């Protein structure tokens, strides 16, 4: 099973608006300024214990190195990254009609976590599952684990 996460306003949050994981120590906090949503480390650890592959699927232009290294600093190994550059090359390609900003079914992703309602709407149109996360939902970790368990039971 594969679960993917968006970054901006999903896993990377503004700590003034949403609870965050502890900041990295100097000098890492200078290189990696993005802050993880509180509960991210716990959630991804639980998914990994269940042998679930964890991907990042983002419209961000952040490099794979930056993303993988930031998560490694928190003890998290990300299995695969689809950033804007990869999406444009592998999904949009030479197609004349515009493709959705994210297309998880192209990569056989079972569940995508995002904050953008348009991604959820595209999921209905293009046939992929999306869990929408809100800015301050203290139960988000348990809700995602419940979604994962539902999908695993259905397979």
C-alpha positions as CSV (number, residue, x, y, z in Angstrom):
1,X,0.0,0.0,0.0
2,X,1.1,3.6,-0.7
3,X,0.1,6.7,1.1
4,X,1.2,10.1,-0.2
5,X,1.2,13.5,1.5
6,X,1.2,17.0,0.1
7,X,3.6,19.4,1.8
8,X,2.5,23.0,2.0
9,X,-0.3,23.4,4.6
10,X,-0.5,19.7,5.0
11,X,2.7,18.4,6.5
12,X,4.6,21.7,6.3
13,X,2.7,24.2,8.4
14,X,3.0,27.7,9.8
15,X,3.6,27.1,13.5
16,X,1.8,30.4,14.4
17,X,-1.4,28.8,12.9
18,X,-1.0,25.1,13.7
19,X,0.8,22.9,16.2
20,X,4.2,21.9,15.0
21,X,6.8,19.2,15.8
22,X,9.8,20.5,17.7
23,X,12.1,22.7,15.6
24,X,15.4,21.2,14.4
25,X,18.5,22.3,16.2
26,X,21.0,24.8,14.9
27,X,22.4,24.7,12.2
28,X,19.8,22.4,10.7
29,X,17.0,24.8,11.5
30,X,18.7,27.4,9.3
31,X,19.0,25.0,6.3
32,X,15.5,23.4,6.8
33,X,13.1,26.2,7.7
34,X,9.9,24.3,7.0
35,X,8.1,23.0,10.1
36,X,6.3,19.7,10.3
37,X,2.7,19.5,11.6
38,X,2.6,18.0,15.1
39,X,1.9,14.3,14.9
40,X,3.7,13.8,11.5
41,X,6.5,11.8,13.1
42,X,4.1,9.5,15.0
43,X,1.8,9.0,11.9
44,X,4.6,8.1,9.5
45,X,6.2,5.8,12.1
46,X,2.9,4.0,12.5
47,X,2.4,3.7,8.7
48,X,6.0,2.3,8.3
49,X,5.2,-0.3,11.1
50,X,2.3,-1.4,8.9
51,X,4.7,-1.8,5.9
52,X,3.0,1.1,4.1
53,X,5.1,3.0,1.7
54,X,5.1,6.8,2.4
55,X,5.5,9.2,-0.5
56,X,5.4,12.9,-0.9
57,X,3.3,14.3,-3.8
58,X,3.7,18.0,-3.9
59,X,3.3,20.9,-6.4
60,X,6.3,22.4,-4.7
61,X,9.6,22.9,-6.6
62,X,11.6,21.8,-3.5
63,X,14.3,19.4,-4.5
64,X,14.1,15.7,-3.6
65,X,17.3,16.1,-1.6
66,X,15.8,18.9,0.5
67,X,12.6,16.9,1.2
68,X,14.3,13.6,1.9
69,X,17.0,15.2,4.1
70,X,14.5,17.3,6.1
71,X,12.4,14.2,6.9
72,X,15.6,12.1,7.7
73,X,16.5,14.8,10.3
74,X,13.2,13.7,12.1
75,X,14.1,10.0,11.7
76,X,11.6,9.5,8.8
77,X,12.5,7.7,5.5
78,X,10.4,8.9,2.6
79,X,10.1,6.2,-0.1
80,X,9.4,8.3,-3.1
81,X,8.9,11.9,-4.1
82,X,6.8,13.4,-6.8
83,X,7.5,17.2,-6.9
84,X,6.3,19.7,-9.5
85,X,9.2,18.9,-11.8
86,X,8.5,15.2,-11.8
87,X,4.8,15.7,-12.1
88,X,5.2,18.0,-15.1
89,X,7.5,15.5,-16.8
90,X,5.7,12.2,-16.0
91,X,2.0,13.3,-15.8
92,X,1.5,16.3,-18.0
93,X,4.3,15.4,-20.5
94,X,3.3,16.4,-24.0
95,X,-0.4,16.3,-23.4
96,X,-2.2,19.4,-24.8
97,X,-5.1,19.2,-22.3
98,X,-4.2,20.3,-18.8
99,X,-3.9,17.5,-16.3
100,X,-4.8,17.9,-12.6
101,X,-2.2,19.4,-10.3
102,X,-1.9,15.9,-8.7
103,X,-2.7,12.6,-10.2
104,X,-2.0,9.9,-7.5
105,X,-3.7,7.1,-9.5
106,X,-0.9,7.5,-12.2
107,X,1.5,6.2,-9.5
108,X,-0.9,3.6,-8.0
109,X,-1.1,5.6,-4.8
110,X,-3.9,4.2,-2.6
111,X,-4.5,7.3,-0.5
112,X,-3.4,10.9,-0.9
113,X,-3.5,13.4,2.0
114,X,-3.9,17.0,1.1
115,X,-5.4,20.3,2.3
116,X,-6.7,21.5,-1.1
117,X,-10.4,20.9,-1.9
118,X,-9.6,21.0,-5.7
119,X,-7.4,17.9,-5.3
120,X,-10.3,16.1,-3.6
121,X,-12.6,17.2,-6.4
122,X,-10.1,15.9,-9.0
123,X,-10.0,12.7,-7.1
124,X,-13.7,12.2,-7.8
125,X,-13.2,12.9,-11.4
126,X,-10.0,11.0,-12.0
127,X,-10.6,8.1,-9.6
128,X,-8.2,8.5,-6.7
129,X,-8.8,8.6,-2.9
130,X,-8.1,11.9,-1.0
131,X,-8.3,12.6,2.7
132,X,-8.6,16.3,3.2
133,X,-6.9,17.7,6.2
134,X,-7.9,20.9,8.0
135,X,-5.6,23.4,9.6
136,X,-6.3,22.5,13.2
137,X,-7.6,19.0,13.5
138,X,-6.2,17.4,16.7
139,X,-7.5,13.9,15.5
140,X,-5.9,14.0,12.1
141,X,-3.4,11.2,12.8
142,X,-6.1,8.8,14.1
143,X,-8.4,9.7,11.2
144,X,-5.7,8.9,8.6
145,X,-4.9,5.6,10.3
146,X,-8.6,4.8,10.2
147,X,-8.7,5.6,6.5
148,X,-5.7,3.4,5.8
149,X,-7.3,0.5,7.8
150,X,-10.5,0.8,5.8
151,X,-8.6,0.7,2.5
152,X,-6.5,-2.3,3.6
153,X,-9.7,-4.2,4.7
154,X,-11.3,-3.4,1.3
155,X,-8.4,-4.9,-0.7
